[in-house]
Amino acid sequence: MAEPYEYSELLPYVDVEDGLARAMGNEALYHKLLRLFKDVDQVAELTESTRQDDLEVIEQAAHKLKGTAANVGLKKLAEAAGEVGDDARNGKKTEDMSAIHDVWEKTVAMIDRVL
């Protein structure tokens, strides 16, 4: 069991109130969704997509990550994925994925505090 925390301590990486609201207040469901999100490393999928020259594939992977992250209250990660997707949509390939990996690592650390 995770140590007690204040919701504000987790921001901007995990917005527990938003995530719980999206899970209709069901804490067990929200925790399950967070575990699933952690287990399916969509950041790795996005990083892999950037190794291709197909901006549409990059945009789709970024959009998927952005939407999934937003649906569980992972706002900072959703924002970072959105930036990669916006770049791809505007014809620019994000070469340096270190920023999104940094956000991913911090997000996982915050998820671990929730779980």
C-alpha positions in Angstrom: 0.0 0.0 0.0 1.3 3.4 -0.9 2.1 6.0 1.7 -0.6 8.7 2.2 -0.2 11.7 -0.1 -1.9 15.0 -0.8 -3.3 15.3 -4.3 -1.5 18.5 -4.8 1.9 16.7 -4.3 1.3 14.7 -7.4 0.5 17.6 -9.7 1.2 18.3 -12.6 2.1 14.7 -13.3 -1.0 12.9 -11.8 -4.3 14.7 -11.3 -5.9 12.2 -9.1 -9.1 14.1 -8.7 -9.6 14.3 -12.5 -8.7 10.7 -12.9 -11.1 9.6 -10.2 -13.8 11.7 -11.8 -13.3 10.0 -15.1 -13.5 6.6 -13.3 -16.8 7.8 -11.8 -15.3 7.9 -8.3 -14.3 4.3 -8.4 -10.9 4.2 -6.8 -10.3 0.5 -7.5 -11.1 1.1 -11.2 -8.8 4.1 -11.3 -5.9 2.2 -9.7 -6.5 -0.6 -12.3 -6.4 1.9 -15.1 -3.1 3.4 -13.8 -1.5 -0.1 -13.5 -2.6 -0.9 -17.1 -1.2 2.4 -18.3 2.1 1.8 -16.6 2.3 -1.7 -18.0 1.7 -0.7 -21.6 4.6 1.6 -22.2 3.2 3.9 -24.8 6.1 6.2 -24.5 8.3 3.4 -25.9 5.8 3.0 -28.8 6.0 6.7 -29.5 9.8 6.7 -29.3 9.9 3.8 -31.7 7.6 5.6 -34.1 10.0 8.6 -34.2 12.7 6.3 -35.7 10.6 6.2 -38.8 10.3 9.0 -41.3 6.5 8.7 -41.4 5.1 11.8 -39.7 1.5 10.3 -39.8 2.7 7.3 -37.8 4.4 9.6 -35.3 1.3 11.8 -35.0 -1.0 8.7 -34.4 1.3 7.3 -31.7 1.5 10.7 -30.0 -2.3 11.2 -30.2 -2.9 7.7 -28.7 -0.5 8.5 -25.8 -2.0 12.0 -25.3 -5.6 10.6 -25.1 -4.8 7.7 -22.9 -2.8 9.8 -20.5 -5.4 12.5 -20.3 -8.1 9.9 -19.6 -6.4 8.8 -16.4 -5.4 12.3 -15.3 -1.7 12.2 -16.4 -1.8 15.8 -17.6 1.9 16.6 -18.0 2.5 13.4 -20.0 -0.6 14.2 -22.2 0.8 17.7 -22.8 4.3 16.4 -23.7 2.7 13.8 -26.2 0.6 16.6 -27.6 3.7 18.6 -28.4 5.2 15.7 -30.3 2.0 15.2 -32.2 1.7 18.9 -33.0 5.2 18.9 -34.4 4.4 15.9 -36.6 1.2 17.5 -37.8 3.2 20.6 -38.7 5.8 18.6 -40.7 8.5 18.5 -38.0 9.9 15.3 -36.6 10.8 15.4 -32.9 14.4 14.1 -32.8 15.1 14.5 -29.1 12.7 12.4 -27.0 14.6 13.0 -23.7 12.0 15.5 -22.5 9.1 13.1 -22.8 11.1 10.3 -21.3 11.8 12.6 -18.3 8.1 13.3 -17.9 7.4 9.5 -18.2 9.8 8.7 -15.5 8.4 11.4 -13.1 4.9 10.3 -14.0 5.6 6.6 -13.2 7.1 7.7 -9.8 3.9 9.6 -9.0 1.7 6.7 -10.1 3.7 4.5 -7.8 2.8 6.9 -4.9 -0.9 6.5 -5.8 -0.8 2.8 -6.0 
